Amino acid sequence: MFKHTERYFIWFFSASVAVVALYLMSACAARPPAPFQLANTRWTLTSMTWNGAPLPLAAQVPTLEFQADKLSGNAGCNSYGGNYKTLGEIIQVEQLQMTLMACADANIMAQESAYLQALSSAKLYEAREDTLKITYGDGNGLLTFQRALEQ
């Protein structure tokens, strides 16, 4: 009877050690990084492409700032604002509005129009500490931003 109890104890002890070891290993396992939070970030447009071809940027480049559920910025001549939602890598920009100032430079006006159209059709985003990429349209366009220095 003593041998039976000893075997049971050894089995129970071994099983307990295995369970504790598995628990500790799972605690050390790499966890996926938390999704990047866009809120309270500011960005400056560095490139805009359509079908892989770069669209020229004027001297006055657009800016983009995110708050909790709102976005705003300067598109070149005009300020703009609206709402946004994210779910995973999906981004949706809604109710985009802007001021209606005329711009003396036709290149800036054209860029502003293309930029706001692209932003309003945003589909996906990928953000890192210093880079934000927004895919727009049918997935053929890409807006690339650099994180702006805090003021």
C-alpha positions in Angstrom: 0.0 0.0 0.0 2.9 2.3 0.7 4.2 1.9 -2.9 0.8 2.8 -4.3 0.6 6.0 -2.2 4.2 6.9 -3.2 3.4 6.4 -6.9 0.3 8.6 -6.6 2.3 11.3 -4.8 5.1 11.2 -7.5 2.4 11.4 -10.3 0.5 14.2 -8.5 3.7 16.2 -7.9 4.9 15.7 -11.5 1.6 16.8 -12.9 1.6 19.9 -10.6 5.1 20.9 -11.7 4.1 20.5 -15.3 1.0 22.7 -14.9 2.9 25.4 -13.1 5.7 25.3 -15.8 3.1 25.6 -18.6 1.5 28.6 -16.7 4.8 30.3 -16.3 5.7 29.7 -20.0 2.4 31.2 -21.2 3.0 34.3 -19.0 6.4 34.8 -20.8 5.0 34.2 -24.3 5.2 37.2 -26.6 2.0 39.2 -26.7 0.9 41.0 -29.8 1.5 44.7 -29.5 -1.4 46.9 -28.6 -3.0 48.7 -31.5 -1.5 52.1 -32.2 -3.7 54.8 -30.8 -4.2 57.7 -33.2 -5.8 60.0 -30.6 -3.6 63.0 -29.6 -1.2 62.6 -32.5 -0.2 65.1 -35.2 1.1 64.3 -38.7 2.6 66.0 -41.8 1.9 64.6 -45.3 5.1 63.4 -46.9 3.8 61.7 -50.0 0.5 61.0 -51.9 0.3 58.3 -54.5 -2.3 56.9 -56.8 -1.9 53.6 -58.6 1.7 53.6 -57.4 2.5 56.9 -59.1 3.5 59.8 -56.8 1.3 62.9 -56.9 3.4 66.1 -56.7 3.2 68.0 -53.4 3.1 71.8 -53.3 5.3 73.8 -51.0 2.5 74.0 -48.4 1.9 70.4 -47.3 -1.2 69.2 -45.5 -1.3 68.4 -41.8 -3.5 66.0 -39.9 -4.3 65.9 -36.1 -6.3 63.2 -34.3 -8.3 63.7 -31.1 -10.4 61.0 -29.4 -12.9 60.7 -32.3 -12.3 63.9 -34.3 -9.6 64.9 -36.8 -8.5 68.3 -38.1 -5.7 69.9 -39.9 -4.7 72.3 -42.7 -5.1 71.1 -46.3 -2.9 73.9 -47.8 -5.1 77.0 -47.9 -8.1 75.8 -45.8 -8.5 74.2 -42.4 -10.6 71.1 -42.2 -12.2 68.9 -39.6 -14.4 65.8 -39.2 -15.0 62.6 -37.4 -13.2 59.3 -37.7 -13.6 55.7 -36.5 -11.1 52.9 -36.4 -11.6 49.2 -36.0 -8.4 47.2 -36.2 -6.7 48.5 -39.3 -9.9 50.0 -40.8 -10.4 53.7 -40.7 -13.5 55.6 -41.7 -13.5 59.4 -42.1 -16.9 61.0 -41.8 -18.5 64.5 -42.0 -15.4 66.2 -43.4 -15.8 69.9 -43.6 -13.5 72.8 -44.5 -13.2 76.5 -44.6 -13.8 78.1 -48.0 -10.8 80.4 -48.5 -9.5 80.9 -52.1 -5.9 80.1 -52.6 -3.6 82.2 -54.9 -1.5 79.2 -55.9 -3.4 76.8 -58.2 -1.0 74.0 -57.3 -1.9 74.2 -53.7 -5.6 74.3 -54.5 -5.3 71.2 -56.7 -3.3 69.4 -54.0 -5.8 70.4 -51.4 -8.7 69.0 -53.4 -6.9 65.7 -54.1 -5.8 65.4 -50.5 -9.3 66.0 -49.0 -10.9 63.7 -51.5 -8.3 61.0 -50.6 -8.8 61.5 -46.9 -12.6 61.3 -47.2 -12.2 57.9 -48.9 -9.8 56.5 -46.4 -10.1 52.7 -45.9 -7.1 51.3 -44.0 -4.3 52.6 -41.9 -1.0 51.5 -40.6 0.6 53.5 -37.8 4.0 53.3 -36.2 5.7 55.8 -33.8 6.8 58.1 -36.6 5.0 57.0 -39.7 1.3 56.9 -40.7 0.1 55.3 -43.9 -3.6 55.6 -45.0 -4.8 53.6 -48.0 -7.7 55.3 -49.8 -10.0 54.9 -52.7 -10.3 51.3 -53.9 -7.0 50.5 -52.3 -5.1 52.2 -55.1 -4.0 55.3 -53.2 -1.7 55.9 -50.3 -1.2 58.9 -48.1 2.1 58.8 -46.1 2.6 61.0 -43.1 5.5 61.7 -40.8 4.8 62.3 -37.1 4.9 66.1 -36.4 7.1 67.5 -33.6 5.1 68.6 -30.6 4.7 72.4 -30.3 
